[in-house]
Amino acid sequence: MPSRKQRGHDTERIVAQWFAANGWPYAEPVGAGRSGTDVTGMPGLLVDAKARRDFTPTEWLKQHALANGVMSFVVWRPDGYGPDKPGTGAFGVMMRLDDFTTLLHSAGYGTGEDQ
């Protein structure tokens, strides 16, 4: 069984590979010891990959409160899920409401006006 630290590194790699295969060909995991995004090669986006047993979404989202100018989100791999098929339900995505609203407006949903 991999260590907690190894599982975290594996999750960063899996998430980077997912994005590299889905529109961000330069996405790469940053590895340990760097602050900020866990995946580079995605301009304007801050990706935080989590492989955690505990579920502390408020803590995770607070880490992104100062991510001005970039859209930030958390990809998490719940405990007990292997690396297979990250896009089919085993991995989740969470983001701040303001970033999500911006994303929806950019995709053409809503009126685009502040409510």
Buried (B, 14 or more C-beta within 10 A) or exposed (E): EEEEEEBBBBBBBBBBBBBBEEEBEEBBBBEEEEEEBBBBBBEEBBBBBBBBEEEEEEEBBEEBEEBEEBBBBBBBBEEEBEBEEBEEEBBBEBBBEEBBBEEEBEEEEEEEEEE
